[in-house]
Amino acid sequence: MAGSEGGTVTRTVVAIYGEEYPLVSDLPPEAVHALGRMVDTRLRMLAAKHPRVPSTRLSILTALTLAEELARAKAEHAEAVAALQAQWRRESNTRRVGQGGQSS
């Protein structure tokens, strides 16, 4: 699993849908467990909605659901950053105009 560069690598076992998975990560074990619980919860939610779907297919659907949420969050983040940058430019231009167009 990826995390921040230069961290200490640890082995953590997480339980997802009744199976244990040993993971090696530079994330803190608590963070790895939290991610495992998130995946487990999503997998169980999909299994409850689709009881006849095999677990391998549920796993793929879970991964796609989480990937879609990540893509949506990245797009919203990019929009927010762009809006803040535009606001900063407007305010910066307003300050320059208010100073008679002089730059320091």
C-alpha positions, 0 to 999 in steps of 0.5 A: 500500500502506498503512503507518504514517502520515507515512512516506516514500513509495517505489516498489518492484517486487516479483515475484509468480508471474513478474510484476513489480508496481511498488508505492508504499508508505510501508513500507521496501522490504525489508518490501514485498519480504517481503510480495511473497515471502509472496504469491508463496510462497502462490500457488505452493503453491496452484498446485502443489496445483491445477495446472489452476486459472487464475492469476487464480483462484489469485490470488483463492484466495491473497487469501482464504487470507491474509485468513482467516489475518489474520482468525484472527490478529486474533481470537486477538489480541483474545482475548489482549488480553481475557484480559490485561485480565481478569487485570489487573482481577483483580490490580488488585482483589486489590491493592485488597482487600489494601490494605483497599479503599482507593484512592489 
